[in-house]
Amino acid sequence: MWCPETAHFSRVHHLAVPKTTSVGCSTLEVYVPHMVASHAWTHPVAVMDNGILRLTLSIPGGTVVGIRYNGIDNLLELNNPVLNGGFWDLNWAEPGHQGTAGVFDVLDGTGFKVVVEDGEQIELSFTRPWDPSLQVDHSPLNIDKRFIMLRGSSGFYSYAIYEHSKEMPAFNLYETRIAFMLKIDKFHYMALADNRQRFMPLPDDRLPGRGEQLAYKEAVLLVDPIEPEFKGEVDDKYQYSCENKDNRVHGWICFDPPVGFWQISPSNEFRTGGPTKQDLTSHVNPTTLAMFVSAHYGGEDLSLQFESGEPWKKVFGPVFIYVNSVSDGNKALSLWDNAKEQMEVEAQSWPYEFPNSEDFPGSDERGTLSGRLLVYDRYISEQPLPAIGAYVGLALPGETGSWQRESKGYQFWTMVDQEGYFGIKNIRTGDYNLYAWVPGFIGDYHCDVSITITSGCEVDLGNLVYEPPRDGPTLWEIGIPDRSAAEFYIPDPNPKYVNRLYLNHPDRFRQYGLWERYADLYPDGDLVYTVGESDFRKDWFFAHVNRKTGDGAYEGTTWQIKFRLKNLYEGGTYNLRLALASANQSVLEVRVNDPQANPPHFSSGLVGKDNAIARHGIHGLYYLFNVDIPSAQLTQGDNTIFLTQTSNTSPFQGIMYDYIRLEAPPVSDS
């Protein structure tokens, strides 16, 4: 996967100089090419100024090279050795490419125009039509990047329209985003949530001599940081990942003068992978990202794979770049509270009415959907129950659970209320399936009836009933079916590898190196869990990982679940439900009462590429395996199930369990 530490801008345009113009509430100036800081940009530039901030963009490239605000000449860093300013980019490859580290493409525009210029707003367009002669460097897409400034607004909006048309070749799109590299000497305090904010190390602290690279390049131990307070900490951008449903506002605070810079996402409709998909936010550099597509916490399953001639168009954004300030430096941290308030304002204004593109429909061109979701498990209740806490969403038509890998379309999600009712507003027109999952129950709900949304429609689905997988009554269970491993035992980090933000924090799983703690806790043998005696909160390690046996050598591990059967229903079939919260290039084998059985009773085959163990994710993609166990393989009395993860070439190959349940044969069979 491409990372900002190694990427660079690909080219500089030399263009004729347009004249200066003035429009509306702000001034739009296009003037003589000039030096910008230490970078010899010889572009003309467009300047938007509404009296609150001044935004400067290169022409026709559409790179943000300046943001002047509150006495700071430029909030952006232009002196980094690699990445500077604000820019859209993507990562792509031709079909057949292995992995997700493709070609890094900064989306430099080749055309520029003023779309709107009136007293209320300015909208600029930077376009790059596909040029087959540049296919080695440029992805086969038509790109239209837009920037909008409104009168009286303390910020600006950006969105982009990507199009793959019928004459374009096949390719894979792995990642796309908009990134801002902020002034290194100004922005030192990062905020992602009320309980996830702190002063951050400097980018130089990650360089050799001051930092020591750990198991992968993103993770660096700070051994001689410029600010001694960070000595001994680990810095890793993946420690600041966030689920889509919570990734609404994040950014940085400067204390002199007190200024905040925030990325606000008012909607998730254009993001991929559903509400629990995780992605990057802000991190050291200082960097602020709006991620739209990525393989993070999912692998190649989350890439967009286009066939030759496959028509596709999608609008990413708009996102809002918000800047704020206070006069009293002692109140600088209040800028976070103000950013959250602005986030709510933006969310309530969605969908925006001001983008001037036929590809971004307003609220009157969208539809609504409502209904009620119930869940029926006859071993829990005689009647269907409200699906309390359920996530319900629309995504492109597909198979059960396909929403978590779907990336080409738009998704619209909500949570049900205490009675199971839900409503989804402002849905783009098109054909969808309805999907859902319910905390406390395994599996996925899928209403495979095609739902057509038209402008102004109000679709009422009535009562929907989800019947989760179930054959017989529960004999025992381990964990909570919530698609996360967070309820299991998460160890303290090695004192050598600590991020102090996560000490005594609910997200303690975000510490570096927790996979290595398994061998510390189980030095002489693997985990043994005894049903009725063990407590999964204390006795079930959060990740089924490999054991390090030497320098670069690892071995698979076998966990045991011991349990007693008071009665054995001869001739019946028991069912072992294995719900996985994560899998990374893993093979899970199940054996029953014979640890040497060959072949195993069940094998998952090679599954998963989410890398959530290394990236402190506590979950990746969800998997559910249902394993039938004939009664002949069990005994009345003591039994043992052996779980072996056999892939052992890396410390990051492993599994996070969500929930395990053994069911007796159906009551009618017993």
Secondary structure, 3 states (H helix, E strand, C coil): CCCCCCCCCCCCCCCCCCCCCCECCEEEEEECCCCECCECCCCCEEEEECCCEEEEEECCCCCEEEEEECCECCCECCCCCCCCCEEEEEEEECCCCCCCCCEEEECCCCEEEEEEECCCEEEEEEEECCCHHHCCCCCCCEEEEEEEEECCCCEEEEEEEEEECCCCCCEEEEEEEEEEEECCCCEEEEEEECCEEEECCCHHHHCECCEEECCCCCCEEECCCCCHHHCCEEECHHHHCEEHHHCCEEEEEEECCEEEEEEECCCCCCCCCCCCCEECCEECCCEEEEEEECCCCCHHHHCEEECCCCCEEEEEEEEEEEEEECCCHHHCCHHHHHHHHHHHHHHHCCCCCCCCCCCCCCHHHCEEEEEEEEECCCCCCCCCEECCCCEEEEECCCCCCHHHCCCCCCCEEEECCCCCEEEEEEECCEEEEEEEECCCCCCCEEEEEEEEECCCCEEEEEEEEECCCCCCCEEEEEECCCCCCCCCECCCCCCCCECHHHCCCCCHHHCCCHHHHHHHHCCCCCCEEECCCCCHHHHCECCECCEEEECCEEECEEEEEEEEECCCCCCCEEEEEEEEEEEEEECEEEEECCCCCCCCCEECCCEEECCCCCCCCCCCCCEEEEEEEEHHHCCCEEEEEEEEECCCCCCCCEEEEEEEEEECCCHHHC
